[in-house]
Amino acid sequence: MFKGLSAFPLTPMDEHGIDMPAFAQLVQRLVAAGVDSIGALGSTGSYAYLSRAERAQVAALAVEQAQGVPVVVGIGALRTRDVLALAEDAQKAGASGLLLAPVSYQKLSDDEVYGLFQAVSRAVSVPIVVYDNPGTTRFEFSDALHGRIAQLPHIASIKIPGVPADAAEAQARVQRLRAVVPAHVSIGVSGDALGAKGLVAGCDAWYSVIGGLWPQTTLAITRAALAGHAEQALELSNRLAPLWSWFQQKGGSLRSAATAAELMGLARSPCLPLPLHTLQGADREALAAMLKTLDLA
């Protein structure tokens, strides 16, 4: 479950509620493509903007539509109390795993983050993915802290925020982390522009935003990399260079991915929770034109 492609779909919504039919369709597309797992309620899934009840609904629908494909459900929240409640809901929904980021308003210490994972690991019965996402949480994991947390019960994978662009540095980065975590804990890369490089450098999984919209394209890169065909994987990724550059220019992938979903007819507009907006005007037109040239599937 924590190897290969883990595809993270959007949670389409407006101020009236979640578009459950659209979300179900997104999950069904991932199942049909043959992804290895589905990441519901990740950052792309706008988990931080949803109530507990809404998150429980999304988790249950994801599992229902996944047809046996493992579903990993995001349970990040500000308070440990709420994280534990969300973990309980996700398990009741049938989640195969849990994705936990150390969400914060007050910046957290290493001991506080360790205590969070310790409390959750004691309370659950399914595997946990450690979500290392400093751009959102303002918390940076050290390898030493990863090593401590990885010794806890149920810790199964670490989702790292990309790797260095240089191949040798990327491999060294993965090897340093691999040296401090148990063999059963997988290492997964996020940051789609560096997905292929992370897999080639030795990561086991790709936790992917674009996988949630274009699973076949992302699977082709993943399968090539994990089969040892590094040049092919990197070539396939390099073909998407305009998309990687676009994400960087726009400060991330969420708004662009949501806009793409609207353009593809996979989500009604608007599909993000206020105050967030999808791209409009010239940016929307430019994204639409670029997507036509990339032959994504």
C-alpha positions as CSV (number, residue, x, y, z in Angstrom):
1,M,0.0,0.0,0.0
2,F,2.9,2.4,0.7
3,K,4.7,1.7,-2.5
4,G,4.1,2.8,-6.1
5,L,1.6,5.6,-6.9
6,S,-0.6,7.1,-4.2
7,A,-3.0,9.5,-6.0
8,F,-4.5,12.4,-4.2
9,P,-7.8,13.7,-5.6
10,L,-9.4,17.0,-5.0
11,T,-12.4,17.4,-2.7
12,P,-14.7,19.5,-5.0
13,M,-16.9,21.8,-3.0
14,D,-18.6,25.2,-2.7
15,E,-20.1,27.1,0.2
16,H,-23.2,24.9,0.1
17,G,-21.3,21.7,0.6
18,I,-19.1,19.0,-0.9
19,D,-19.9,17.8,-4.4
20,M,-20.1,14.1,-3.6
21,P,-20.9,12.9,-7.1
22,A,-17.8,14.8,-8.5
23,F,-15.6,13.4,-5.8
24,A,-16.9,9.9,-6.4
25,Q,-16.1,10.3,-10.1
26,L,-12.6,11.4,-9.4
27,V,-12.0,8.3,-7.2
28,Q,-13.6,6.0,-9.8
29,R,-11.1,7.3,-12.4
30,L,-8.2,6.5,-10.1
31,V,-9.5,2.9,-9.6
32,A,-10.0,2.4,-13.3
33,A,-6.4,3.6,-14.0
34,G,-5.0,1.1,-11.5
35,V,-3.3,3.4,-8.9
36,D,-1.7,1.6,-5.9
37,S,-3.5,3.7,-3.3
38,I,-5.7,6.7,-3.0
39,G,-5.0,9.6,-0.7
40,A,-8.2,11.2,0.5
41,L,-8.2,14.5,2.4
42,G,-4.7,15.4,1.8
43,S,-3.7,19.0,1.2
44,T,-5.1,18.7,-2.3
45,G,-8.3,17.5,-0.7
46,S,-8.6,20.7,1.3
47,Y,-8.9,18.8,4.6
48,A,-8.1,21.8,6.8
49,Y,-11.2,23.6,5.5
50,L,-13.7,20.8,6.3
51,S,-15.7,20.0,9.5
52,R,-15.3,16.7,11.2
53,A,-18.7,15.5,9.8
54,E,-17.7,16.5,6.3
55,R,-14.4,14.7,6.6
56,A,-16.1,11.6,7.8
57,Q,-18.4,11.7,4.8
58,V,-15.5,12.1,2.3
59,A,-13.6,9.3,4.0
60,A,-16.6,6.9,3.8
61,L,-17.3,7.8,0.1
62,A,-13.7,7.3,-0.8
63,V,-13.6,3.8,0.7
64,E,-16.9,3.0,-0.9
65,Q,-15.8,4.0,-4.4
66,A,-12.3,2.6,-4.1
67,Q,-13.5,-1.0,-4.8
68,G,-10.7,-2.4,-2.6
69,V,-7.9,-0.1,-3.6
70,P,-6.3,1.1,-0.3
71,V,-7.5,4.5,0.9
72,V,-5.2,6.6,3.1
73,V,-7.2,9.4,4.9
74,G,-5.8,12.6,6.2
75,I,-6.4,13.3,9.9
76,G,-4.4,16.4,10.5
77,A,-5.8,19.0,12.9
78,L,-4.6,21.6,15.4
79,R,-5.4,19.7,18.5
80,T,-4.4,16.2,19.4
81,R,-8.0,15.6,20.7
82,D,-9.4,16.4,17.2
83,V,-6.7,14.3,15.5
84,L,-7.8,11.3,17.6
85,A,-11.4,11.9,16.8
86,L,-10.7,12.1,13.1
87,A,-8.6,8.9,13.2
88,E,-11.5,7.1,14.8
89,D,-13.9,8.4,12.1
90,A,-11.4,7.3,9.3
91,Q,-11.0,3.9,10.8
92,K,-14.8,3.4,11.1
93,A,-15.1,4.4,7.4
94,G,-12.7,1.6,6.5
95,A,-9.6,3.5,5.8
96,S,-6.5,1.3,5.1
97,G,-4.2,4.0,6.5
98,L,-4.0,7.4,8.0
99,L,-2.0,10.5,6.8
100,L,-0.9,12.8,9.7
101,A,0.7,16.2,9.3
102,P,1.7,18.2,12.5
103,V,-0.7,21.0,11.8
104,S,0.1,24.1,13.8
105,Y,-0.8,27.7,14.6
106,Q,1.7,28.1,17.4
107,K,5.0,26.6,16.0
108,L,5.6,23.1,17.4
109,S,8.7,21.7,19.0
110,D,10.2,18.3,18.3
111,D,8.9,16.9,21.5
112,E,5.4,18.2,20.8
113,V,5.4,16.6,17.4
114,Y,6.7,13.3,18.8
115,G,4.0,13.4,21.4
116,L,1.3,13.9,18.8
117,F,2.5,10.8,16.8
118,Q,2.9,8.8,20.0
119,A,-0.7,9.5,21.1
120,V,-2.1,8.6,17.7
121,S,0.0,5.5,17.2
122,R,-1.2,4.2,20.6
123,A,-4.9,4.8,19.7
124,V,-5.2,3.4,16.2
125,S,-5.0,0.0,14.6
126,V,-4.1,0.9,11.0
127,P,-0.8,2.2,9.5
128,I,0.2,5.8,9.7
129,V,2.0,7.9,7.1
130,V,4.1,10.7,8.5
131,Y,3.3,13.8,6.5
132,D,6.4,16.1,6.3
133,N,5.1,19.3,4.8
134,P,6.9,22.3,6.1
135,G,5.5,24.7,3.5
136,T,2.1,24.3,5.2
137,T,2.8,23.3,8.8
138,R,5.9,25.5,9.4
139,F,7.5,22.5,11.0
140,E,10.7,20.9,9.7
141,F,11.4,17.3,10.6
142,S,15.0,16.4,11.3
143,D,16.1,12.9,10.3
144,A,16.7,12.2,14.0
145,L,13.0,13.0,14.7
146,H,11.9,10.9,11.8
147,G,13.9,8.1,13.2
148,R,12.3,8.4,16.7
149,I,8.8,8.5,15.3
150,A,9.4,5.6,12.9
151,Q,10.0,3.4,16.0
152,L,6.4,3.9,17.2
153,P,3.7,1.3,16.5
154,H,1.8,1.6,13.2
155,I,4.2,4.0,11.6
156,A,4.5,2.7,8.0
157,S,5.7,5.4,5.7
158,I,7.2,8.9,5.6
159,K,6.0,11.4,3.0
160,I,8.9,13.8,2.3
161,P,8.7,17.1,0.6
162,G,10.7,16.5,-2.5
163,V,14.4,15.7,-3.0
164,P,17.3,17.8,-4.3
165,A,17.3,18.3,-8.0
166,D,20.8,16.9,-8.4
167,A,20.7,13.1,-8.8
168,A,23.6,12.4,-6.4
169,E,22.3,14.7,-3.7
170,A,18.8,13.2,-4.1
171,Q,20.1,9.7,-3.6
172,A,22.2,10.8,-0.6
173,R,19.1,12.5,0.9
174,V,17.1,9.3,0.7
175,Q,19.9,7.2,2.0
176,R,20.3,9.4,5.0
177,L,16.7,9.0,5.9
178,R,16.7,5.3,5.1
179,A,19.6,4.8,7.6
180,V,17.6,6.0,10.6
181,V,14.2,4.3,10.0
182,P,13.2,0.6,10.2
183,A,13.2,-1.4,7.0
184,H,9.5,-1.8,7.1
185,V,8.9,2.0,6.9
186,S,8.7,3.1,3.3
187,I,9.8,6.5,2.0
188,G,7.5,8.4,-0.3
189,V,8.2,11.6,-2.3
190,S,5.8,14.5,-2.8
191,G,6.3,17.7,-4.8
192,D,5.3,16.4,-8.3
193,A,8.1,18.1,-10.2
194,L,10.6,16.0,-8.2
195,G,8.5,12.8,-8.2
196,A,10.5,11.0,-10.8
197,K,13.8,12.1,-9.3
198,G,12.7,10.9,-5.9
199,L,11.7,7.5,-7.2
200,V,14.9,7.1,-9.1
201,A,16.8,8.2,-6.0
202,G,15.4,5.3,-4.0
203,C,11.9,6.4,-2.7
204,D,9.3,3.6,-2.6
205,A,6.3,5.7,-3.4
206,W,5.1,8.9,-5.1
207,Y,2.4,10.7,-3.2
208,S,1.1,12.7,-6.1
209,V,-1.2,15.7,-6.8
210,I,-1.3,15.2,-10.5
211,G,-2.0,11.5,-10.0
212,G,-5.4,12.6,-8.7
213,L,-6.2,14.1,-12.1
214,W,-4.0,12.3,-14.6
215,P,-3.3,8.9,-13.1
216,Q,-2.3,7.2,-16.3
217,T,0.4,9.8,-17.0
218,T,1.7,9.6,-13.4
219,L,1.6,5.8,-13.4
220,A,3.7,5.6,-16.5
221,I,6.4,7.6,-14.7
222,T,6.1,5.6,-11.5
223,R,6.2,2.2,-13.2
224,A,9.3,3.1,-15.3
225,A,11.2,4.4,-12.3
226,L,10.4,1.5,-10.0
227,A,11.3,-1.0,-12.8
228,G,14.8,0.5,-12.9
229,H,14.2,2.5,-16.2
230,A,15.5,5.8,-14.8
231,E,16.1,7.5,-18.1
232,Q,12.6,6.7,-19.3
233,A,11.0,7.9,-16.1
234,L,13.0,11.2,-16.1
235,E,12.2,11.7,-19.8
236,L,8.5,11.3,-19.2
237,S,8.7,13.7,-16.3
238,N,10.7,16.2,-18.3
239,R,7.9,16.3,-20.9
240,L,5.8,17.9,-18.2
241,A,8.3,20.7,-17.5
242,P,5.8,23.4,-18.5
243,L,3.5,22.1,-15.8
244,W,6.2,22.0,-13.1
245,S,7.2,25.5,-14.0
246,W,3.6,26.6,-13.9
247,F,3.1,25.2,-10.4
248,Q,6.3,27.0,-9.2
249,Q,5.1,30.3,-10.7
250,K,1.7,30.0,-9.1
251,G,2.9,29.2,-5.6
252,G,1.8,25.5,-5.6
253,S,-0.5,23.1,-7.3
254,L,-3.9,23.3,-5.5
255,R,-5.4,26.2,-7.4
256,S,-4.1,24.9,-10.7
257,A,-5.2,21.4,-10.1
258,A,-8.7,22.6,-9.1
259,T,-8.8,24.8,-12.2
260,A,-7.8,21.9,-14.4
261,A,-10.6,19.8,-12.9
262,E,-13.1,22.5,-13.8
263,L,-11.7,22.7,-17.3
264,M,-11.9,19.0,-17.8
265,G,-15.5,18.9,-16.6
266,L,-14.6,16.9,-13.5
267,A,-15.8,19.6,-11.1
268,R,-18.2,22.4,-11.2
269,S,-17.0,26.0,-10.8
270,P,-16.3,27.0,-8.0
271,C,-14.8,23.9,-6.5
272,L,-12.6,25.3,-3.8
273,P,-13.6,26.5,-0.3
274,L,-13.6,30.3,0.2
275,P,-11.5,32.3,0.5
276,L,-9.6,30.2,-2.0
277,H,-10.4,30.7,-5.7
278,T,-9.5,28.8,-8.9
279,L,-7.6,30.6,-11.6
280,Q,-9.5,33.1,-13.7
281,G,-9.0,35.4,-16.7
282,A,-5.6,35.2,-18.5
283,D,-4.2,32.6,-16.1
284,R,-7.1,30.3,-16.7
285,E,-6.8,30.6,-20.4
286,A,-3.0,30.1,-20.3
287,L,-3.5,26.9,-18.2
288,A,-6.1,25.6,-20.6
289,A,-3.8,26.2,-23.6
290,M,-0.9,24.5,-21.8
291,L,-2.9,21.4,-20.8
292,K,-3.9,20.9,-24.5
293,T,-0.2,20.6,-25.5
294,L,0.8,18.1,-22.8
295,D,-1.5,15.1,-23.7
296,L,-2.2,14.2,-20.1
297,A,-4.4,11.2,-19.2
